[in-house]
Amino acid sequence: MPDRAPPLVLYVEDDRIHLILMEEVFRRLPGWELRCAETGAEALAALAESRPSLVLVDMNLPDMTGLDLITQARADGGLDEALRDVRWVALSADDPSGVVRAAREAGFHDYWLKPIDVPRLQSALHQLMA
């Protein structure tokens, strides 16, 4: 039986501190691979190269919003089929009033407030593995 590649998580975040923290979390999660992108454009390029199991997206990127990113990723005919089963989670430090519904309508499966709840993240990853 061939070895399966480790599940891949794409973390789209422009705040260097949050990136470092997430990298540290994933160092302690064997069997998972983390890739990071700091802009929406970098995320779109990463999505074109690989098919992550989960995409964690900061809602306020320097070049676009998280809503713009998921809309562009799903609108691109080349990405749409490959990303159909990928789970998307919106992340924000902002008050989610009114934004959660827009995020869900755009295709996000969940909306998490920062700072990241590490046990919640670990639980979500284990659910993906099941």
Residue pairs with C-beta under 8 A, 6 or more apart in sequence:
5 33
6 31
6 32
6 33
7 31
7 32
7 33
7 53
7 54
7 125
7 128
7 129
8 32
8 33
8 34
8 35
8 50
8 51
8 52
8 53
8 54
9 26
9 32
9 33
9 34
9 35
9 52
9 53
9 54
9 55
9 56
9 125
10 35
10 36
10 37
10 43
10 46
10 47
10 50
10 52
10 54
10 55
10 56
11 19
11 22
11 34
11 35
11 36
11 37
11 56
12 36
12 37
12 38
12 39
12 40
12 42
12 43
12 55
12 56
12 57
12 58
12 61
12 66
12 69
13 19
13 22
13 36
13 37
13 38
13 56
13 58
13 91
14 38
14 39
14 58
14 60
14 61
14 62
15 58
18 58
18 114
18 116
19 36
19 38
21 115
21 116
22 34
22 36
22 56
22 116
23 34
23 36
25 116
25 118
25 121
26 32
26 33
26 34
29 122
29 125
31 129
32 125
35 46
35 50
35 52
37 43
37 45
37 46
38 61
38 62
39 61
39 62
39 63
39 64
40 61
40 63
40 64
40 68
40 69
40 72
41 63
41 64
43 55
43 57
43 61
43 69
43 73
44 69
44 72
44 73
44 76
44 79
46 52
47 55
47 73
47 79
47 82
47 83
48 78
48 79
51 82
51 83
51 86
52 86
53 86
53 87
53 128
54 86
54 87
54 88
54 89
54 124
54 125
54 128
55 86
55 87
55 88
55 89
56 89
56 91
57 66
57 69
57 70
57 88
57 89
57 90
57 91
57 108
58 66
58 91
58 92
59 65
59 66
59 67
59 90
59 91
59 92
59 94
59 99
59 103
60 66
60 92
60 94
61 69
64 72
66 90
66 91
66 92
66 103
66 108
67 102
67 103
67 106
70 88
70 106
70 107
70 108
71 106
71 107
73 79
73 83
74 80
74 83
74 107
87 109
87 110
87 128
88 107
88 108
88 109
89 108
89 109
89 110
89 111
89 112
89 124
90 99
90 103
90 108
90 110
90 111
90 112
91 111
91 112
91 113
91 114
91 116
92 99
92 111
92 112
92 113
92 114
93 113
93 114
93 115
96 111
96 113
99 111
100 111
103 111
104 111
110 124
112 120
